[in-house]
């Protein structure tokens, strides 16, 4: 029996990137092909925040340092970036409807 967790792609920028809508819930799964596994910067992990700027302000008030403050990206997401103790890139973002339904969504 074959288990399928994702529907058809939402975004496809082959051969390097694709984003899929998961069958259950409101989740998406993205994959980005690289020539070799990351060294130094570690893995990039995304966390969506409904109130991104407020979350960043709250973390700043607790002494958390950010490498990049919230800003709007060309892919229509708002992102802020920081590193965890293992040097992995953590990206807090808000995409709203553009996560599931960007203007360039595959029909």
NORTAHU-V673358 format. One record per residue. N is the residue number from 1. SS is DSSP state (hx for helix, st for strand, lp for the rest). OMEGA is omega as a letter, one per 30 degrees, with the letter a starting at -180 (none if undefined). Layout:
BEGIN
n = (N N)
ss = (SS SS)
omega = (OMEGA OMEGA)
END
This chain:
BEGIN
n = (1 2 3 4 5 6 7 8 9 10 11 12 13 14 15 16 17 18 19 20 21 22 23 24 25 26 27 28 29 30 31 32 33 34 35 36 37 38 39 40 41 42 43 44 45 46 47 48 49 50 51 52 53 54 55 56 57 58 59 60 61 62 63 64 65 66 67 68 69 70 71 72 73 74 75 76 77 78 79 80 81 82 83 84 85 86 87 88 89 90 91 92 93 94 95 96 97 98 99 100 101 102 103 104 105 106 107)
ss = (lp lp lp lp lp st st st st st st st st lp lp lp st st st st st st lp lp lp lp lp st st st st st lp lp lp lp lp lp lp lp lp lp lp st st st st st lp lp lp hx hx hx hx hx hx hx hx hx hx lp lp lp lp lp lp st st st st st lp lp lp lp lp st st st st st st lp lp lp lp lp st st st st st st lp hx hx hx lp lp lp lp lp lp lp lp lp)
omega = (a l l a a l l a l a l l a g a a l l a l l a a l a a l l l l a a l l l a a l l a a a l a a l l l l a a a l l l l l l l a l l l a l l a l a l a a a l l l l a l a l l l a l l l l l a l a l a a a a l a a l l a l l a none)
END
